[in-house]
Amino acid sequence: MLFDTHAHMDDRAFDTDRETLLAGLPEKGVGLVMNPGCSLESSRNAVALARKYPWVYAAVGSHPDVADEVNDAVLEEYRKLCKLNDKVRAIGEIGIDYHYEDIPRQLQMKAFRAQMALARELDLPVIVHEREAHEDGMQVIREFPQVTGVFHCFSGSAEMAKQLVSLGWYIGFTGVLTFKNARRAIEAAQAIPLERIVLETDCPYMAPEPFRGRRNDPGYLYRMAEKLAEIKGVSVEDIHRITTENGKKLYRIP
C-alpha cells in the first residue's frame, strides 16, 4: 500500500466525484492520504474529510499565496483545530513562494515564521512549500531547530536536500520525478537516503507521465513509486513499504 503524503482532495477540481475517489482509494493501493490545508477555509474542509475517512489525515495552515490572511485570530483557529482533532497531524502547507510575488516577501516571511512558531508550540511537524526562495526558506527553518517536517514538491538542489536531511527533515517528491526534464529532482532523490523520502501527488496538480496534463489524483501515485524504484535500484514493493513507513513516521501515525 502507498501513502499519498500530500493531496488536496478538498480542491474544487474534485467536487463532482470526491466521495467516489476517496472511498475507492484502498482498492487502488493507496492506504493513507494526508490532506493539507492552504487557507483557513481549506483547512476546515481538510479536517472534515479526515473525520469522515479513516485513511485520510489533515494538516492546517495558510499557503504563502494567502499569507495576508494570517493573523492572531487565524492562528488561534488553527490551534483549536489541532487540539480538538486527533486526525490533524501537521501545520501546513506553509512557506514562501517568490515565483509570482503577488504577496510581498516580507509578509510571506512573517506568516511563515508565525506558523512555524505555532508548530513549535504544539509539537507538530510542518509541511513546507518553498519555490524560488531557497535561501530564505533555509534561513527560517534554521531559526526553528525544534521544528522539522517535509519540504514538499521539492525543487531545490541535491546539496540542499542533503542539508535538510542532516537537520532531520523529509523530502517529498511528486510526479515531477517522471518528467523528461526532471534532472534536479532525480539528482536530489539520488543524493539522499530512501528512509528520508516520501511520495506525494500534490493533486489535482502535476499528474505524472504518461498522464501529464490530466487532473491528478492519488490513484496515480504508483507511477512515482515506479520511478523512485528505478532511481534507487530497488523493487517497487520496497518503495511502497519504505515510503509508507516514512510518511507514518513523519506524521506520527501508528
Secondary structure, DSSP 4 states (H G I P E B T S, - for coil): -EEES-B-TTSGGGTTTHHHHHHHTGGGTEEEEEEE-SSHHHHHHHHHHHHH-TTEEEEE---GGGGGG-SHHHHHHHHHHHHH-TTEEEEEEEEEETTT-SS-HHHHHHHHHHHHHHHHHHT--EEEEEES-HHHHHHHHHH-TT--EEE-S--S-HHHHHHHHHTT-EEEE-GGGGSTT-HHHHHHHHHS-GGGEEE---BTS-PPTTSTTSPP-GGGHHHHHHHHHHHHTS-HHHHHHHHHHHHHHHTT--
